[in-house]
Amino acid sequence: MFFQLFLIAAGTLASEDLALAAAGVLVSQGKLAFIPATAAGAAGIFVGDLLLYLAGRASRRWPFAARLLRRWIPDQTMERGATWLNRNGLAIVLLSRFTPGLRLPTYFAAGVLPTRWTAFAAYFLIAALVWTPLLVGAAGLLHSAAGGVAAFAGVAGSLWLVGKGFAHRQRIIAFVRRYTRWEFWPAWAAYIPVVPYILYLALRHRSLTVFTAANPAIPGGGLAGESKSAILGALSLAGAHTGAFTLIPTGLSAVERCELACQVASRSGWPIVLKPDVGERGSGVAIVPTRFEVERYLVESHEDVIAQSYHRGLEFGVFYYRFPGEARGCVLSITEKRFPAVTGDGRRTLRELILADRRASCIVDSYLRASRRDPESVPLAGESCTLVEIGSHCRGAIFLDAREHRTAALEAEAGRISRAFPGFYFGRFDVRAESVEDLRAGRFRVIELNGVAAEAAHIYDPAVSIWSAYRSLFEQWRIAFAIGAANRALGEEPMKLADLVRLVRGRRRSA
């Protein structure tokens, strides 16, 4: 028996699934007891996981690997990654253990980053104790119904007890939900299949950066680092309805900066919107209702800021493109942005209400940070609590596919603005309209315009399949390269590759 247990433990280092399946068969045949077989499998898995972690830790001492890490991953990013892993370690390890393909890169990365090895050793042990009896019991169930059912019932009961012991089991469930839903995937993971297609387009157009010429009027085509106030100013000259806005530079005194912001409120009323002049994905955007909050925002801000009138109504993202020399363009995508809310029951706290919501629980921390009320407060029965007021998916807004609202009138208005804004051909208008009918009629106010870094944001609708989302992303990049190539033929210069690398690296450091 000892030799069989040794083979099971050693076999997990070559193939966990085969070794545990074999253990399950031996258990169902009565040749091994369930507990020793499971313990042997768990021991082998634990050792294998620990070796992956230690390999990552050792790689930091290899001169070549260490140089690559320092070159491509800033120390600040390493520290943030380690902090995130240390805070969510158990949930991440459990998710990786139950998701094919995630275990090796996750455990190795945990070793590369300066994480607490004792804590992760404990997480690996817990994951092995959860995973191993499940697989051994399932294999036994398939081989022998009677014996398998008993083993599986015992395993399920054990897992239930373990789950009851987790103080933060709701957060673990939320974490798993988040990373099994396409709309919440991190950008680097979502773009893995897109990168080869971008490289293909670069070969086809004989330039890796030609897409940056898609919008000659916007530095870098709008990839990163562009001034929002400059774009809004150009849109105003083009006859777009942008509302009141002003740039608040950093060189002024605190009193002068506050006065500039309040001048926007005097023209359009409270609240107003404050956001960084150079920023993206909703970072730093705030809706401020009083002068006091304006002062507090500006004290904490150390960059140029835009003060902008707040437009009420429905919010949409309208993605538009037009080829140079053509009179008409096309609306590629329309996204309706909704602001999620939870309803109080007079018993549960705001935190508990968010965790109980299947979607909201996926990004509970984002909602709690954005909330103006105490997470431990108890909303009244029937009270609606809006979780976010910013139309950014990263901040928690719900994005819905609204391409059915595309009309000739909407395309004509977007085209009019595009033609009146020399050098703009490709990007997404973030707009607000009083109603869907107003949007369809082309009556809207532009609150922001994003260039080649923008996405056809309807892909984040939970109802849009991952395959449809990738088709849209591929189509978007194909058009960006084609428009950039057309502008290059007219004499526009794409960004140099070295400048693009510096821009992307600078964007990553500031993220």
ABEGO torsion letter per residue (X at the ends): XAAAAAAAAAAAAABAAAAAAAAAAAAAAGABBAAAAAAAAAAAAAAAAAAAAAAAAAAAABAAAAAAAAAABBAAAAAAAAAAAAAAAAAAAAAAAABBGAAAAAAAAAAABBBBAAAAAAAAAAAAAAAAAAAAAAAAAAABAAAAAAAAAAAAAAAAAAAAABAAAAAAAAAAAAAABAAABBAAAAAAAAAAAAAAAAAAAGBAAAAAAABAABBGGGABGBBAAAAAAAAAAAGBBAEBBBBBBAABBAAAAAAAAAAAAAAAEOBBBBBBABBBGGBGBBBBABAAAAAAAAAABABBBBBBBBBBEBBBBBBBBBBBGBABBBBABBBBBBBBBBBBAGABBAAAAAAABAAAAAAAAAAAAABABBAABBBBBGBBBBABABBBAAAGBBBBBAAAABBAAAAAAAAAAAAABBGBABEBBBBBBABAAAAAAGBBBBABBBBAABBBAAAABAABBAAAAAAAAAAAAAAAAAAAAAAAAAGBBBBBAAAAAAAAAAAAAAX
